[in-house]
Amino acid sequence: MKNSGTITRKTSVINELGMHARPASKIAQMAELAHSDVWLCVNSTKVDATSIIDILTLCAVKGTQIVIEIENQADSVVLDQIVDFFETGFGEVER
């Protein structure tokens, strides 16, 4: 399959409230648009990005380093959207 291949990007939580239900829900919605699996990784914990509950189990506070992983290059747009969401503080950070 020519579009296969795992791609990872590193980002971090920058908003004061950390990862809570609203951003977890938005990330899950974005991940649902992917053709293959999307994962969020913190240290040795890897969770399904389409699951709000799984995302919340990461207990990602401000400063937490996150690795976002996609399993298909065709989902790179979804990856970019999720990374951008993190980098803009889930729309909650004043710049």
C-alpha positions, 0 to 999 in steps of 0.5 A: 500500500503506497500510502502506508507508513507511520508518521509522528509529530511531537507537541506539548500542552500549553494551556493552563487547564491542561487536557480536559473534556472540551479539547479531548472531544475536539481531538476525538472528532478530528481523529475520527476523520482519519482513514487509519488509527491515530494515537496520542502518546505520553511517555510509555502510554499510547491511547486511541485519539478517537476516544475521549475517555482514553485521551483523558486518561493521559492526565496531560497537564500544562507542559506535558509532551505529547507524540501524535502518531498516524498510521497512514500518510494519507492522514497527514492533514488530520495530523497537522490539524491536531498538532495545530490545535495543541499549538494554539492552546486548544483555542484557550491561550491568549498569545 
